[in-house]
């Protein structure tokens, strides 16, 4: 059985020739491959370490399980889809909602574990029936609206939890991170979040030295005098040791809040597989279902031991685009680095010490970017918001999700925010579509332009009458 762990040496193994690429089944010399692996780990540092902190989970365990998840993904796809799986930011809002309702870390990971199971089943369905079933149930108007409400639902977390801890540090970090994203080029722009973290650390340290303690809310929300940067936990942490494990706990209310994120994860995986296929020149359509299932299995395994869920990382696509090296050997090296970082508690303590003001500045941009990915899905799908069939369910669902509207059904069961907003978007769209006049339905194809190739035959024809090709 070919597991994709054998690589041919590309050329002399030193660097690709002008215009050449290192394919997934090739590699450079091992020292260069290891160096590229380290670069991939650095590329996902910012988001993958911020996410578990925001979710209240162990960052050491998060990085360790990201390495395990990457190995699972590479084996499942037989080394054909170069990708790193890091902690998913899509669940940050879910974790905040669950904790606000009194849920523990076990409740958070239990709810996300169920999402991982559902994602795995979706992947199996895609393998069996093709990507058409995804886009028939969740066309771009639905997917974009759900991603948008998930991101914008996080706004109160920044406004009430992080920003008030140190507003001036938050403002400076926001400005620096924004400049880094826009002005830096190539690899450096891909790690802008990480650079923002480093800048925030330095600014907090300088402010502590020059201005002394700050009188503001601490991480618990209590107004007190405290240091912006508290590294006392770093000195106490061991250099080598296992992260903190815990089992999941299952509550229906938490599960219902988390389930809508399945839509975002499917969109992330489909986009990643499509992008990698275009970059390498290989058709990876047959691996879409496998990639989704592998992501589901990796998330189940991670949350079963108390870690966060995982997903494919676009930051690493940027590294591949800059280096033109798509070798999966580099991702194996990255996974090994992640496992080593995972057994270093001192490293996790440094991550856990990120000042609240720093998180405030970063999350202003990060959460907004998550929400605006929904708008990007609409643009790519050429969604016409002048069409009331698209406008009405999206508008209603987004306001419900962002405003955290609640529907109480019984004394013990209610739906609100992300869960209720997603339900309104999906059921509202399909219900309205069933009764809408024909001229409103013909403007929206079931498949967006970027994924229609998954279900086209070899001669380019399509069996979907909604694609406008006129072919049978």
C-alpha positions as CSV (number, residue, x, y, z in Angstrom):
1,X,0.0,0.0,0.0
2,X,1.4,3.4,-1.0
3,X,1.1,5.7,2.0
4,X,2.9,8.6,0.2
5,X,6.1,8.4,2.4
6,X,8.5,7.9,-0.5
7,X,10.0,10.9,-2.3
8,X,12.2,11.3,-5.3
9,X,15.0,13.8,-5.1
10,X,14.2,16.8,-7.1
11,X,17.1,17.7,-9.4
12,X,20.3,18.1,-7.3
13,X,18.1,18.5,-4.2
14,X,19.3,22.1,-3.6
15,X,16.8,24.4,-5.2
16,X,14.2,24.2,-8.0
17,X,15.3,25.5,-11.4
18,X,13.6,28.7,-12.6
19,X,9.9,28.0,-13.3
20,X,10.2,24.5,-11.9
21,X,8.3,23.2,-8.8
22,X,9.0,20.5,-6.3
23,X,6.0,18.2,-6.5
24,X,4.3,16.5,-3.5
25,X,6.1,13.2,-4.2
26,X,9.5,14.9,-4.5
27,X,11.9,16.5,-2.0
28,X,15.0,18.6,-1.6
29,X,17.9,17.5,0.5
30,X,16.9,16.5,4.0
31,X,18.5,19.6,5.7
32,X,16.5,21.8,3.3
33,X,13.4,19.8,3.8
34,X,13.7,20.1,7.6
35,X,14.2,23.8,7.2
36,X,11.1,24.1,5.1
37,X,9.2,22.1,7.7
38,X,10.2,24.6,10.4
39,X,9.0,27.4,8.1
40,X,5.6,25.8,7.8
41,X,5.4,25.6,11.6
42,X,6.3,29.2,12.0
43,X,3.7,30.1,9.3
44,X,0.9,28.7,11.4
45,X,2.2,29.9,14.7
46,X,0.0,33.0,15.1
47,X,-3.5,31.6,14.5
48,X,-2.8,28.1,15.8
49,X,-1.5,29.3,19.1
50,X,-3.9,32.2,19.5
51,X,-7.0,29.9,18.9
52,X,-6.5,27.5,21.9
53,X,-5.8,30.5,24.2
54,X,-9.0,32.1,23.1
55,X,-10.9,28.9,23.6
56,X,-9.4,28.3,27.0
57,X,-7.6,25.1,26.0
58,X,-4.0,24.0,26.6
59,X,-1.7,25.5,23.8
60,X,0.9,22.7,24.3
61,X,-1.8,20.1,23.6
62,X,-3.0,22.1,20.7
63,X,0.4,22.1,18.9
64,X,1.0,18.5,19.7
65,X,-2.3,17.4,18.3
66,X,-1.8,19.6,15.2
67,X,1.3,17.5,14.5
68,X,-0.7,14.3,15.0
69,X,-3.6,15.6,12.8
70,X,-1.1,16.5,10.0
71,X,0.3,13.0,10.0
72,X,-3.3,11.5,9.8
73,X,-4.1,13.8,6.9
74,X,-1.0,13.0,5.0
75,X,-1.5,9.3,5.4
76,X,-5.2,9.4,4.5
77,X,-4.6,11.4,1.3
78,X,-1.6,9.2,0.4
79,X,0.7,12.2,0.3
80,X,-1.1,13.8,-2.6
81,X,-2.5,16.8,-0.8
82,X,0.3,18.8,1.0
83,X,-1.3,20.5,4.0
84,X,-0.7,21.3,7.6
85,X,-3.7,20.9,10.0
86,X,-3.7,23.5,12.8
87,X,-6.2,24.7,15.4
88,X,-9.4,26.0,13.8
89,X,-10.4,29.5,14.5
90,X,-13.9,28.8,13.4
91,X,-14.7,27.4,16.8
92,X,-13.5,30.3,18.9
93,X,-17.0,31.9,18.9
94,X,-18.6,28.5,19.8
95,X,-16.2,28.1,22.7
96,X,-17.1,31.6,24.0
97,X,-20.8,30.9,23.8
98,X,-20.5,27.6,25.5
99,X,-18.4,29.0,28.3
100,X,-20.7,32.0,28.7
101,X,-23.5,29.5,29.4
102,X,-21.5,27.8,32.2
103,X,-19.8,25.1,30.1
104,X,-16.4,23.8,31.0
105,X,-13.4,22.8,28.8
106,X,-14.8,19.3,28.7
107,X,-18.2,20.6,27.4
108,X,-16.4,22.6,24.7
109,X,-14.3,19.7,23.5
110,X,-17.3,17.3,23.7
111,X,-19.4,19.5,21.5
112,X,-16.6,19.9,19.0
113,X,-16.0,16.2,19.0
114,X,-19.5,15.7,17.7
115,X,-18.8,18.2,15.0
116,X,-15.7,16.1,14.0
117,X,-17.9,13.0,13.7
118,X,-20.3,14.9,11.5
119,X,-17.5,16.2,9.3
120,X,-16.2,12.7,8.9
121,X,-19.6,11.5,7.7
122,X,-19.8,14.4,5.3
123,X,-16.5,13.4,3.9
124,X,-17.8,9.8,3.3
125,X,-20.9,11.2,1.6
126,X,-18.7,13.3,-0.7
127,X,-16.6,10.3,-1.6
128,X,-19.8,8.4,-2.4
129,X,-21.9,11.0,-4.2
130,X,-19.5,13.8,-5.1
131,X,-19.3,17.4,-4.1
132,X,-22.7,18.2,-5.6
133,X,-24.5,17.2,-2.5
134,X,-22.6,19.8,-0.5
135,X,-23.3,22.6,-2.8
136,X,-27.0,21.6,-3.4
137,X,-27.6,21.8,0.4
138,X,-25.3,24.7,1.0
139,X,-24.9,27.0,-2.0
140,X,-22.6,30.0,-1.7
141,X,-25.3,32.3,-0.3
142,X,-25.8,29.9,2.6
143,X,-22.1,29.1,3.2
144,X,-21.1,32.7,3.0
145,X,-23.8,33.9,5.4
146,X,-22.9,31.2,8.0
147,X,-19.2,32.0,7.9
148,X,-20.0,35.7,8.2
149,X,-22.2,35.3,11.3
150,X,-19.7,33.0,12.9
151,X,-17.0,35.6,12.6
152,X,-19.0,38.7,13.5
153,X,-20.6,36.9,16.5
154,X,-17.1,37.2,18.1
155,X,-17.1,41.0,18.2
156,X,-18.4,41.2,21.8
157,X,-15.5,38.9,22.9
158,X,-13.0,41.5,21.8
159,X,-15.0,44.5,22.9
160,X,-15.8,43.3,26.4
161,X,-13.0,40.8,27.3
162,X,-9.7,41.6,25.6
163,X,-9.7,45.3,24.5
164,X,-10.6,46.7,28.0
165,X,-7.6,45.0,29.6
166,X,-5.2,47.5,27.9
167,X,-6.8,49.6,25.2
168,X,-3.6,51.5,24.2
169,X,-1.6,48.3,23.7
170,X,-4.5,46.8,21.8
171,X,-4.7,49.9,19.5
172,X,-0.9,49.7,18.8
173,X,-1.0,46.0,18.1
174,X,-4.0,46.4,15.8
175,X,-2.2,49.1,13.8
176,X,1.1,47.1,13.6
177,X,-0.7,43.9,12.6
178,X,-2.7,45.7,9.9
179,X,0.5,47.3,8.5
180,X,2.2,43.9,8.5
181,X,-0.6,42.2,6.6
182,X,-0.8,45.0,4.0
183,X,2.8,46.2,3.6
184,X,4.9,43.0,4.1
185,X,5.5,40.7,1.1
186,X,5.8,36.9,0.6
187,X,6.4,34.8,3.6
188,X,6.4,37.7,6.1
189,X,2.9,38.7,5.2
190,X,1.8,35.1,5.9
191,X,3.0,35.3,9.5
192,X,1.6,38.8,10.2
193,X,-0.4,37.5,13.2
194,X,2.7,36.0,14.7
195,X,4.6,39.2,14.2
196,X,1.8,41.1,15.9
197,X,2.1,38.8,18.9
198,X,5.8,39.4,19.1
199,X,5.3,43.2,18.8
200,X,2.6,43.1,21.5
201,X,4.9,41.2,23.9
202,X,7.6,43.8,23.4
203,X,5.3,46.8,23.8
204,X,3.7,45.3,26.9
205,X,7.1,44.7,28.4
206,X,8.3,48.2,27.6
207,X,5.1,49.7,29.1
208,X,5.6,47.7,32.3
209,X,9.1,49.0,32.6
210,X,8.3,52.6,31.9
211,X,4.7,53.1,33.1
212,X,4.4,50.4,35.9
213,X,1.3,48.4,36.5
214,X,-1.9,49.2,34.7
215,X,-5.3,49.8,36.5
216,X,-7.8,47.9,34.4
217,X,-9.7,44.6,34.1
218,X,-7.6,41.5,34.3
219,X,-8.3,38.2,32.5
220,X,-11.1,37.4,34.9
221,X,-12.8,40.8,34.4
222,X,-11.9,42.2,37.8
223,X,-10.6,45.8,37.9
224,X,-7.2,45.8,39.6
225,X,-3.6,46.9,39.4
226,X,-1.6,44.3,37.5
227,X,1.3,43.8,35.1
228,X,0.5,43.7,31.5
229,X,3.0,40.9,30.8
230,X,3.1,38.2,33.6
231,X,5.8,35.6,32.9
232,X,5.8,34.1,36.3
233,X,4.3,30.9,34.9
234,X,7.1,30.5,32.4
235,X,9.8,30.3,35.1
236,X,7.8,27.6,36.9
237,X,7.1,25.5,33.8
238,X,9.3,22.5,33.0
239,X,11.3,22.2,29.8
240,X,10.0,18.7,29.1
241,X,6.6,17.2,30.0
242,X,3.3,16.1,28.7
243,X,0.5,18.6,28.2
244,X,-2.8,18.5,30.2
245,X,-5.3,15.9,29.0
246,X,-9.0,15.7,29.8
247,X,-12.0,13.8,28.5
248,X,-15.0,15.3,26.7
249,X,-18.4,16.0,28.2
250,X,-21.6,16.1,26.0
251,X,-24.5,18.5,26.4
252,X,-27.1,19.0,23.7
253,X,-27.2,22.7,24.1
254,X,-23.5,23.0,23.5
255,X,-23.6,20.5,20.6
256,X,-26.3,22.5,18.8
257,X,-24.2,25.7,19.1
258,X,-21.2,24.0,17.6
259,X,-22.8,22.0,14.7
260,X,-23.1,25.0,12.3
261,X,-19.3,25.2,12.1
262,X,-19.4,22.0,10.0
263,X,-20.3,24.3,7.1
264,X,-17.2,26.5,7.6
265,X,-14.9,23.4,7.8
266,X,-16.3,21.9,4.6
267,X,-15.7,25.2,2.9
268,X,-12.2,25.5,4.2
269,X,-11.3,21.9,3.1
270,X,-12.8,22.3,-0.3
271,X,-11.1,25.6,-0.9
272,X,-7.7,24.2,0.3
273,X,-7.9,21.1,-2.0
274,X,-8.9,23.3,-4.9
275,X,-6.1,25.7,-4.3
276,X,-3.5,23.0,-3.9
277,X,-4.7,21.3,-7.1
278,X,-4.4,24.5,-9.1
279,X,-0.9,25.2,-7.7
280,X,0.5,21.7,-8.4
281,X,-1.3,21.2,-11.7
282,X,-2.8,17.9,-10.4
283,X,-6.5,17.2,-10.3
284,X,-7.3,16.5,-6.7
285,X,-11.1,16.2,-7.1
286,X,-11.0,12.5,-6.0
287,X,-9.4,13.5,-2.7
288,X,-11.9,16.1,-1.6
289,X,-14.0,13.6,0.4
290,X,-10.9,12.0,1.8
291,X,-9.5,15.3,2.9
292,X,-12.8,16.2,4.7
293,X,-13.0,12.8,6.4
294,X,-9.4,13.0,7.5
295,X,-10.0,16.4,9.0
296,X,-13.0,15.0,10.9
297,X,-11.0,12.0,12.2
298,X,-8.1,14.3,13.3
299,X,-10.5,16.6,15.1
300,X,-12.2,13.7,16.9
301,X,-8.9,12.4,18.1
302,X,-7.7,15.8,19.3
303,X,-10.9,16.7,21.2
304,X,-11.2,13.2,22.7
305,X,-8.0,14.0,24.7
306,X,-8.9,17.6,25.5
307,X,-7.3,19.4,22.5
308,X,-8.9,21.8,20.0
309,X,-10.3,20.8,16.5
310,X,-8.1,21.1,13.5
311,X,-8.4,22.3,9.9
312,X,-6.3,22.9,6.8
313,X,-4.3,26.1,7.0
314,X,-4.2,28.7,4.3
315,X,-1.0,30.2,5.8
316,X,0.9,27.2,4.6
317,X,-0.5,27.7,1.0
318,X,1.3,31.0,1.1
319,X,4.6,29.3,2.1
320,X,4.2,26.9,-0.8
321,X,3.4,29.7,-3.3
322,X,6.5,31.6,-2.2
323,X,8.9,28.7,-2.3
324,X,7.3,26.6,-5.1
325,X,8.0,23.5,-2.9
326,X,4.9,21.3,-2.5
327,X,6.8,18.3,-1.1
328,X,4.8,16.5,1.6
329,X,8.2,15.5,3.2
330,X,8.3,19.1,4.4
331,X,5.0,18.6,6.2
332,X,6.2,15.5,7.8
333,X,9.1,17.5,9.2
334,X,6.7,20.2,10.3
335,X,4.6,17.6,12.1
336,X,7.7,16.3,14.0
337,X,8.5,19.9,15.1
338,X,5.0,20.3,16.4
339,X,5.2,17.1,18.4
340,X,8.5,18.4,20.0
341,X,7.0,21.8,20.9
342,X,4.0,19.9,22.4
343,X,6.1,18.3,25.0
344,X,7.8,21.5,26.1
345,X,5.6,23.1,28.9
346,X,7.8,26.2,29.1
347,X,6.9,26.9,25.5
348,X,3.2,26.6,26.2
349,X,3.6,28.9,29.2
350,X,5.0,31.6,27.0
351,X,2.0,31.3,24.7
352,X,-0.5,31.3,27.6
353,X,1.1,34.5,28.9
354,X,0.0,36.6,26.0
355,X,-1.3,39.9,27.5
356,X,-5.1,40.6,27.1
357,X,-4.4,43.9,25.4
358,X,-2.3,42.1,22.7
359,X,-5.2,39.6,22.1
360,X,-7.5,42.6,21.8
361,X,-5.5,44.2,19.0
362,X,-5.1,40.9,17.1
363,X,-8.7,39.7,17.5
364,X,-10.1,43.0,16.1
365,X,-8.5,42.1,12.8
366,X,-8.7,38.3,13.1
367,X,-12.4,38.0,13.9
368,X,-13.3,40.6,11.3
369,X,-11.3,38.6,8.7
370,X,-13.2,35.4,9.6
371,X,-16.5,37.2,9.1
372,X,-15.4,38.8,5.8
373,X,-14.5,35.4,4.4
374,X,-18.2,35.0,4.1
375,X,-18.3,38.0,1.8
376,X,-15.5,36.5,-0.2
377,X,-17.5,33.3,-0.7
378,X,-20.3,35.4,-2.0
379,X,-18.0,37.2,-4.4
380,X,-16.5,33.9,-5.7
381,X,-20.0,32.4,-6.0
382,X,-21.3,35.5,-7.8
383,X,-24.2,35.8,-5.4
384,X,-26.7,38.4,-6.4
385,X,-27.9,40.1,-3.2
386,X,-30.5,42.0,-5.3
387,X,-32.4,38.7,-5.5
388,X,-34.7,38.5,-2.5
389,X,-34.3,34.7,-2.4
390,X,-30.7,35.3,-1.4
391,X,-31.1,38.5,0.5
392,X,-33.9,37.6,2.9
393,X,-32.6,34.5,4.6
394,X,-29.0,35.8,4.7
395,X,-30.1,39.1,6.2
396,X,-32.2,37.5,8.9
397,X,-29.7,34.8,9.8
398,X,-26.8,37.3,10.1
399,X,-28.7,39.7,12.3
400,X,-29.7,36.8,14.6
401,X,-26.2,35.4,14.7
402,X,-24.4,38.7,15.3
403,X,-27.0,40.0,17.7
404,X,-27.2,36.7,19.6
405,X,-31.0,36.6,19.3
406,X,-32.5,33.8,21.5
407,X,-35.5,31.6,20.9
408,X,-36.7,29.9,24.0
409,X,-38.7,26.7,23.4
410,X,-38.8,25.3,26.9
411,X,-37.4,26.1,30.3
412,X,-34.4,23.9,29.5
413,X,-34.0,24.2,25.7
414,X,-33.3,27.3,23.6
415,X,-31.4,28.3,20.5
416,X,-29.5,31.5,20.0
417,X,-26.7,33.2,18.2
418,X,-24.7,31.0,15.8
419,X,-27.0,28.0,16.1
420,X,-30.2,29.9,15.5
421,X,-28.8,32.1,12.8
422,X,-27.5,29.1,10.9
423,X,-30.8,27.3,11.2
424,X,-32.6,30.4,9.8
425,X,-30.3,30.8,6.9
426,X,-30.4,27.1,5.8
427,X,-34.1,26.4,6.3
428,X,-35.1,29.8,5.3
429,X,-33.3,29.6,2.0
430,X,-34.6,26.2,1.0
431,X,-38.1,27.0,2.2
432,X,-38.3,30.2,0.2
433,X,-36.7,28.5,-2.8
434,X,-39.6,25.9,-2.7
435,X,-42.2,28.7,-3.1
436,X,-40.2,31.3,-5.1
437,X,-41.2,32.0,-8.7
438,X,-39.0,30.4,-11.3
439,X,-37.3,33.6,-12.4
440,X,-35.7,34.0,-9.0
441,X,-34.3,30.5,-8.9
442,X,-32.6,30.6,-12.2
443,X,-30.1,33.2,-11.2
444,X,-28.4,31.0,-8.6
445,X,-26.5,27.9,-9.7
446,X,-26.1,25.0,-7.3
447,X,-22.3,25.0,-7.8
448,X,-20.1,28.0,-7.6
449,X,-17.5,28.6,-10.2
450,X,-14.6,27.5,-8.1
451,X,-15.9,24.0,-7.4
452,X,-18.0,23.2,-10.4
453,X,-15.1,21.1,-11.8
454,X,-15.6,18.5,-9.1
455,X,-18.6,17.2,-10.9
456,X,-17.8,17.7,-14.5
457,X,-17.0,14.8,-16.8
458,X,-13.8,14.5,-18.7
459,X,-15.1,16.2,-21.8
460,X,-16.2,19.3,-19.8
461,X,-19.9,18.6,-19.9
462,X,-22.1,18.9,-16.8
463,X,-25.2,17.1,-15.8
464,X,-26.5,20.0,-13.8
465,X,-29.2,22.0,-15.7
466,X,-28.5,25.0,-13.5
467,X,-24.9,25.5,-14.7
468,X,-26.1,27.4,-17.8
469,X,-24.0,25.4,-20.2
470,X,-26.9,24.0,-22.1
471,X,-25.2,20.6,-22.2
472,X,-27.1,17.5,-21.1
